[in-house]
Amino acid sequence: METTANNPIFSTAYFPPIAYVAEAMANDTIVMESFETYPKQTYRNRAVIATANGVLGLTVPVVKTNGNHTYTKDIEICYTENWALKHLRAIESAYNSSPYFLYYKDDVANILSKKQRTLLELNMDILAFVFKKLRVKTSVILSDDYTDSYSLDYRNTFSPKAKEELILPSYPQVFEDRFGFVPNLSILDLLFNMGLDSLGYLKEVAKILG
C-alpha cells in the first residue's frame, strides 16, 4: 500500500452524495476501499433523492457472500426483485421536469441495466459516469489490502446517519417550493438540476469542506 497511501481513500458509494463527489474530484487520484469489512446502513448501497413526497432513499439489495466478514469487493447485488426498475421509476418521477433530465436519463438507465455482479463494479461504473459528464480527470484505483495508514481517510466521513446537516450553497431543486432547499442529496439531484454548471458548484463545495 505504500504507493497508494499518499492518496485519499473513499468508501464506495451508490450515486454518491454531493459532498462526496466534491471531495473526490478535488484530487488527482483517489483510492476506493475494497477490503474493509462491509458495514450496514451507509451510502455504499444507498442514494438519497428529493421527490414530490419528500426525501427518498434508494437502496441496492446486497448479499454478504461471507456473512459479516465479507469484504466490500465481495458484496454481490441481489436481483431476486427488480429493484433497478423501481429506482429508475422513482428517479424519473422525481426529476422528469428538471432541466437536464433528458441529458442524463439514458446513461443512468444503461448503468443499471448492466446488472453488474458486485456492488463495487456498479459503483465504479457510476463514478466513472459522473466524472465523465463533469469532465473531471480524477483517477480511481482500488485498494489491494486494508490499512489505516492513509493520510486522508474519507471512508466514514459521509454517512446518511449523520445528525448534523452540511450547510451548503443552494441551487434550484424541483420541489424546493414544497420542502425548501435540501443539501447534499445524491449527485443525481445536482446533475439533473444544474447540468454542466454542477462542476462550478462542486468546486465551491470543495472549498467549503476544505
C-alpha positions in Angstrom: 0.0 0.0 0.0 3.0 2.3 0.0 2.2 3.7 -3.4 -1.5 4.4 -2.7 -1.4 5.5 1.0 -0.4 9.0 0.0 -3.7 9.4 -1.9 -7.1 9.9 -0.1 -9.2 6.9 0.4 -13.0 6.7 0.0 -15.7 4.1 0.6 -17.6 3.0 -2.4 -21.0 4.8 -2.9 -24.2 4.3 -4.9 -24.9 7.6 -6.8 -22.9 9.3 -4.0 -23.9 12.5 -2.2 -22.7 15.8 -3.5 -20.1 16.4 -0.7 -18.5 13.0 -1.5 -18.1 13.9 -5.2 -16.8 17.4 -4.3 -14.1 15.9 -2.1 -13.2 13.2 -4.6 -12.8 15.4 -7.6 -10.5 17.8 -5.8 -7.8 15.1 -6.1 -5.7 13.9 -9.0 -6.1 10.3 -7.7 -8.3 8.6 -5.1 -8.3 5.1 -3.7 -11.5 3.1 -3.5 -11.7 0.9 -0.4 -12.2 -2.8 -1.4 -11.0 -4.7 1.6 -13.0 -3.2 4.5 -15.5 -5.5 6.3 -18.7 -4.3 4.7 -20.7 -2.0 7.1 -24.5 -1.6 7.1 -26.7 1.4 6.5 -24.3 3.6 4.6 -24.1 5.3 1.2 -22.2 2.3 -0.1 -25.5 0.9 -1.3 -27.9 3.8 -0.7 -28.6 7.1 -2.6 -30.9 9.9 -1.4 -33.1 11.9 -3.8 -35.8 14.5 -3.4 -39.3 13.5 -4.6 -42.8 15.0 -4.6 -43.3 13.3 -1.2 -40.0 14.4 0.3 -36.6 12.8 0.7 -36.4 9.2 -0.5 -33.6 6.6 0.0 -32.9 4.2 -2.9 -31.2 1.1 -1.6 -29.5 -1.6 -3.6 -30.2 -5.0 -2.0 -26.9 -6.9 -1.4 -25.7 -10.4 -0.5 -22.9 -10.8 2.0 -21.2 -13.8 0.5 -19.1 -14.5 3.6 -21.6 -13.2 6.2 -20.5 -10.4 8.5 -16.9 -10.9 7.5 -17.5 -10.1 3.8 -15.1 -7.6 2.2 -16.7 -4.8 0.2 -15.1 -6.2 -3.0 -17.1 -9.4 -2.5 -20.5 -7.9 -1.8 -22.9 -9.1 -4.5 -26.0 -7.5 -5.8 -29.3 -9.3 -5.2 -31.6 -9.4 -8.3 -34.5 -11.5 -6.9 -36.6 -8.3 -7.2 -36.4 -5.8 -10.0 -35.0 -3.0 -7.7 -33.3 -1.3 -10.7 -36.6 -0.7 -12.4 -38.1 0.7 -9.1 -35.1 3.0 -8.8 -35.4 4.2 -12.4 -39.1 4.9 -11.9 -38.5 6.8 -8.7 -35.7 8.8 -10.4 -38.0 9.7 -13.4 -40.9 10.6 -11.2 -38.7 12.9 -9.1 -36.7 14.6 -12.0 -38.6 14.3 -15.3 -39.4 18.0 -15.0 -35.8 19.0 -14.2 -33.9 21.0 -16.8 -31.3 18.3 -17.6 -33.2 15.1 -17.0 -33.1 14.2 -20.7 -29.4 14.7 -20.9 -28.6 12.0 -18.3 -31.5 9.6 -18.0 -30.3 7.2 -20.7 -26.8 6.9 -19.1 -28.4 6.2 -15.7 -30.7 3.6 -17.3 -27.8 1.9 -19.1 -25.7 1.7 -16.0 -28.5 0.0 -14.0 -29.4 -2.3 -16.9 -25.9 -3.9 -17.0 -26.8 -6.0 -13.9 -23.3 -5.9 -12.5 -22.5 -8.9 -10.2 -20.9 -6.9 -7.4 -21.8 -3.6 -5.7 -18.2 -2.3 -6.2 -18.5 -2.9 -10.0 -21.8 -1.0 -10.1 -20.5 1.9 -8.1 -17.3 2.2 -10.1 -19.4 2.5 -13.2 -21.4 5.2 -11.6 -18.4 7.2 -10.5 -16.9 6.9 -14.0 -20.1 8.2 -15.5 -20.2 11.2 -13.1 -16.6 12.1 -13.7 -17.0 11.8 -17.5 -20.1 14.0 -17.6 -18.4 16.6 -15.3 -15.2 16.4 -17.4 -13.3 15.5 -14.2 -9.8 13.9 -14.7 -9.5 12.3 -11.2 -8.2 8.7 -11.4 -9.7 6.0 -9.3 -7.7 3.0 -8.1 -8.8 0.1 -6.0 -7.1 -0.7 -2.7 -5.3 -4.0 -2.6 -5.3 -4.5 1.2 -6.8 -2.9 4.3 -4.8 -0.4 6.2 -5.3 2.7 8.5 -2.2 4.4 7.2 -3.9 6.8 4.7 -3.0 10.4 5.1 -6.6 11.4 4.2 -9.3 8.9 5.1 -12.9 9.6 3.9 -14.2 6.0 4.4 -16.6 7.0 7.2 -16.9 10.8 6.5 -20.1 10.7 4.6 -23.0 8.9 6.3 -26.8 9.0 6.0 -26.8 8.6 9.8 -25.0 11.9 10.4 -27.1 14.1 12.7 -25.7 17.4 11.5 -26.6 18.6 8.0 -23.9 20.2 6.0 -24.5 23.9 5.3 -24.1 24.1 1.5 -25.0 26.8 -1.0 -28.4 26.3 -2.6 -29.2 25.6 -6.2 -32.6 25.2 -7.9 -34.4 22.0 -7.0 -37.6 20.6 -8.4 -39.6 20.5 -5.2 -37.9 23.4 -3.4 -41.2 25.3 -3.2 -42.6 22.5 -1.1 -39.7 21.5 1.1 -37.1 24.2 0.9 -33.6 23.5 -0.3 -32.3 20.1 0.7 -28.5 19.9 0.9 -26.1 17.1 0.0 -28.5 14.8 -1.9 -27.3 12.3 -4.4 -25.1 13.7 -7.2 -28.1 12.9 -9.5 -30.1 15.7 -8.0 -27.3 18.2 -8.9 -26.8 16.8 -12.4 -30.5 16.8 -13.3 -31.0 20.3 -12.0 -27.7 22.0 -12.9 -26.2 20.1 -15.8 -22.6 21.1 -16.6 -22.9 24.0 -14.1 -22.7 21.3 -11.5 -18.9 21.4 -11.8 -18.7 25.0 -10.6 -21.0 24.2 -7.7 -18.9 21.2 -6.7 -15.7 23.3 -6.7 -17.5 25.8 -4.4 -18.5 22.9 -2.1 -14.9 21.6 -2.1 -13.7 25.0 -0.9 -16.3 25.0 1.9 -15.3 21.5 3.0 -11.7 22.5 3.0 
